[in-house]
Amino acid sequence: MKKILVITGVCLLAGYLIFSAFYFQEKPKEGVCTKFEVEVGNSTNGDQFVDTEDIEKYVKEKGLSPIGKHLKDINTNAIEEAILSNQLVKKANVFVTNNGAIKVSIEERKPILRVISDSGENYYIDNDGHKMPLSRRFTAYLPIATGLIKEDFAKTDLYKFALFLHEDKFWNAQVEQIIVMPNKDVALIPRVGDHQIILGDLTGYKERLDKLMAFYENGLNETGWNKYSVINLKFDKQVVCTKR
């Protein structure tokens, strides 16, 4: 008898869960949308690139505003596609809430480098290696790459170098500017120390920066950080310095 009651109880519970899932899933699709919410989920400390009002305005201009429409007639996929055309947006999820609103959950792109080229281009490279426009809402505090920079170089070699800097606590704080020469050699301007670092091309940059770190620890800490005007890392197994 006890076993029968247990089985009956399990069946009733399963039936209720199935009924609830279908009932509450369908219920929000009834009625008219009275609210459109845009939320940016991955911004921190106020560093939000996407303006939610701009997203709402753009959706409205495209004739996709859900306000006043029957929930069952709203094309959430079309709204998502429109929002993803904004190059500041990495992901967008549009869905109907339990209170009958349409909500957009946005994930922003995360820049790791700002590029200001000699040709006048001004943009970010994000942590996936994609070109990303500037935002009028927020300016990221990042290393700046200047010089003769073509977009394909920015999205490949320069991106890999910037990602290395971004993931290294010391170099992320130390490197302020990356200067790209016409031959694609690179020079660095540090935040600490009044000198220029000649890195050379971007092959083997980690070994060269390790060499520079050793020089910082064993050389500049003894002689002072402003003794040299240029620190050249292009030569194998040595650091060549130019005194002021």
C-alpha positions, 0 to 999 in steps of 0.5 A: 500500500505504501509503495502504491502511495509513493508511486502515485505521489511521484506520478502526480508531482511529475504531472504537475511539473509538466503542466506548470512548464507548459502553462507558464511557458505559454502564459506570457505570450498572451496579452500586449507588451507594455514594457521594453527593457534593455540590460547590459550584463557584463559591464563593471564599475561603470565601464559600460560602452553600450547606451541602452537608450540608443539600443531602444531608439535603434529598435524603434527606428527599425520598426521593431519596437514591441510596445503595444504589440501582441506578445505572440506577434513579436519577432524576438529573433528580428530584434536580436539581429538588429541589436547585433548589428551594433559592433559594440555588442557581442551577444544579445538575448531577447525574450518574453518575461513572466510579467509580459515585458520584452527584455534584452540581455546584452553582453558587450565586447571587451576591448584590449587595445586602442588603435590610432593609425597614421591614416586617421583610423581610430578604433578598439581591438577586442579580446576576440581579435575583432575591430570595435568602434569607439563609444561616446559613453565610455573611454577605456583605459588601455594601451594605445597603438600608433603608427603605420597600422593596417587593419589586418596587422592590428587584428592578427599580430598586434592583437596577439601581443595586446592580449599577452599584455592584457593578461600579464598584470605587470606589462598591462600596467607598464606599457602605455603606448605601442609605436608601429614602424613602417617595417612593422618593428615595434617600440614601446613607451612605458608608464614608469621610466623616461625611456623608449623600448625598442622591441623589434618585430613581434616574433619572440616578444615574450623572451625579449620582455623577460630579458627586459624584466631582468634588466629592470630588476637587476639594472634600473633598480640600481642605476635609476629608471631615467638614466637611459633614453633608449633600451634596445631589445633587438639584439640576441641575449643582450640589452643595449642602452643609450644614455641621456 
